[in-house]
Amino acid sequence: MVAFSKLSPKKQVLKVGDVARRSAISVATVHFYEQKGLIKSWRDAGNQRCFSRDVLRRIAMIRIAQNTGLSLNEIKQALAHFPVEKKLTSADWRSLSRHWREVLNKRIASLKALRDQMDDCIGCGCLSLQQCPLRNADDWQADAEI
């Protein structure tokens, strides 16, 4: 196997279709990620969109984050610490993973609390708009007459 650094520059460049195929996403998704500033391309002499092979790792990280339920905005904010042109490393992934772990742990705790409130509500069955914490959470006018 030839080391990446020994490949000709032409072999280090991927066209949009190659990126889509190798990342198992559509060409439209590649364009969408680029439009959102998550990945970057350039145009060659024939005006075709070109990507560095490093984009494959970045897309893999984006997809993993999306699969955990993170929004593209959350992903973009986290990736903003790593320039689009920068090759993401294992250390970068560990840093992102630590950050996202905190976000996911908070989301899990929130979902558990919601689940537990649902158990109480289902047992009650009232679904009162004035009193139910699920249907009327943090309503500061709950005690006011309507």
Protein Blocks (a to p, Z undefined) as FASTA:
>chain_A
ZZfklpcfklmpccfklmmmmnopafklmmmmmmnopaccdddfkopacddfklmmmmmm
mmmmmmnopafklmmmmmmmpcfklccdfklmmmmmmmmmmmmmmmmmmmmmmmmmmmmm
mmnonopaklmmklmgoiaklmpcZZ
